[in-house]
């Protein structure tokens, strides 16, 4: 099944967009972020805040921030979700 046409995809993306997420990655992570951006655009989900940053503290509402893993040094306890892919 095409993931974009999955019946729950719009609902799942709406849940993700309400969270504060930091996705630490290496070079392959950019491919994942591009794929996520494509899915968000193709499903028509609005307000999905996808940015390259290591800080979600100043964000009002949800954010999906991504950056190279080595850039994430200290995270405040106010950060909600950390996802990291190691080589």
One Martini backbone bead per residue (centre of mass of N, CA, C, O) as a GRO file, in nm:
protein
   87
    1UNK     BB    1   0.097   0.036   0.021
    2UNK     BB    2   0.057   0.356   0.002
    3UNK     BB    3   0.141   0.563   0.255
    4UNK     BB    4  -0.030   0.814   0.172
    5UNK     BB    5  -0.304   0.619   0.145
    6UNK     BB    6  -0.328   0.568   0.423
    7UNK     BB    7  -0.596   0.598   0.636
    8UNK     BB    8  -0.404   0.709   0.899
    9UNK     BB    9  -0.194   0.930   0.812
   10UNK     BB   10  -0.322   1.201   0.880
   11UNK     BB   11  -0.363   1.144   1.182
   12UNK     BB   12  -0.064   1.082   1.252
   13UNK     BB   13   0.051   1.360   1.162
   14UNK     BB   14  -0.117   1.524   1.366
   15UNK     BB   15   0.024   1.407   1.612
   16UNK     BB   16   0.317   1.480   1.543
   17UNK     BB   17   0.269   1.799   1.508
   18UNK     BB   18   0.212   1.827   1.836
   19UNK     BB   19   0.506   1.779   1.881
   20UNK     BB   20   0.836   1.766   2.027
   21UNK     BB   21   1.103   1.710   1.794
   22UNK     BB   22   1.422   1.541   1.785
   23UNK     BB   23   1.633   1.464   1.500
   24UNK     BB   24   1.910   1.273   1.510
   25UNK     BB   25   2.171   1.268   1.253
   26UNK     BB   26   2.292   1.176   0.962
   27UNK     BB   27   2.296   1.173   0.627
   28UNK     BB   28   2.046   0.976   0.596
   29UNK     BB   29   1.837   1.159   0.746
   30UNK     BB   30   1.770   1.343   0.505
   31UNK     BB   31   1.598   1.130   0.361
   32UNK     BB   32   1.382   1.111   0.578
   33UNK     BB   33   1.297   1.407   0.575
   34UNK     BB   34   1.215   1.417   0.279
   35UNK     BB   35   0.996   1.199   0.308
   36UNK     BB   36   0.825   1.345   0.516
   37UNK     BB   37   0.771   1.597   0.348
   38UNK     BB   38   0.627   1.451   0.119
   39UNK     BB   39   0.397   1.328   0.285
   40UNK     BB   40   0.282   1.589   0.392
   41UNK     BB   41   0.221   1.714   0.112
   42UNK     BB   42   0.045   1.469  -0.006
   43UNK     BB   43  -0.175   1.479   0.240
   44UNK     BB   44  -0.231   1.792   0.338
   45UNK     BB   45  -0.088   1.874   0.583
   46UNK     BB   46  -0.110   2.129   0.815
   47UNK     BB   47   0.133   2.275   1.026
   48UNK     BB   48   0.408   2.138   0.965
   49UNK     BB   49   0.706   2.171   1.161
   50UNK     BB   50   0.992   2.159   0.951
   51UNK     BB   51   1.327   2.174   1.085
   52UNK     BB   52   1.658   2.300   1.108
   53UNK     BB   53   1.737   2.207   1.444
   54UNK     BB   54   1.842   2.194   1.809
   55UNK     BB   55   1.574   2.369   1.889
   56UNK     BB   56   1.239   2.371   2.068
   57UNK     BB   57   1.185   2.591   2.289
   58UNK     BB   58   1.058   2.841   2.097
   59UNK     BB   59   0.819   2.676   2.030
   60UNK     BB   60   0.493   2.698   1.918
   61UNK     BB   61   0.423   2.407   1.959
   62UNK     BB   62   0.488   2.208   1.718
   63UNK     BB   63   0.794   2.011   1.627
   64UNK     BB   64   1.034   1.910   1.362
   65UNK     BB   65   1.354   1.860   1.445
   66UNK     BB   66   1.676   1.872   1.273
   67UNK     BB   67   2.007   1.712   1.314
   68UNK     BB   68   2.308   1.656   1.374
   69UNK     BB   69   2.402   1.458   1.625
   70UNK     BB   70   2.662   1.627   1.730
   71UNK     BB   71   2.481   1.894   1.800
   72UNK     BB   72   2.368   1.740   2.045
   73UNK     BB   73   2.432   1.819   2.375
   74UNK     BB   74   2.193   1.979   2.530
   75UNK     BB   75   1.889   1.898   2.701
   76UNK     BB   76   1.603   1.981   2.803
   77UNK     BB   77   1.327   1.871   2.987
   78UNK     BB   78   1.126   2.009   2.770
   79UNK     BB   79   1.191   1.798   2.598
   80UNK     BB   80   1.018   1.525   2.456
   81UNK     BB   81   1.166   1.416   2.182
   82UNK     BB   82   1.413   1.163   2.092
   83UNK     BB   83   1.570   1.092   1.779
   84UNK     BB   84   1.814   0.832   1.692
   85UNK     BB   85   2.058   0.762   1.436
   86UNK     BB   86   2.287   0.514   1.398
   87UNK     BB   87   2.548   0.369   1.211
   0.00000   0.00000   0.00000
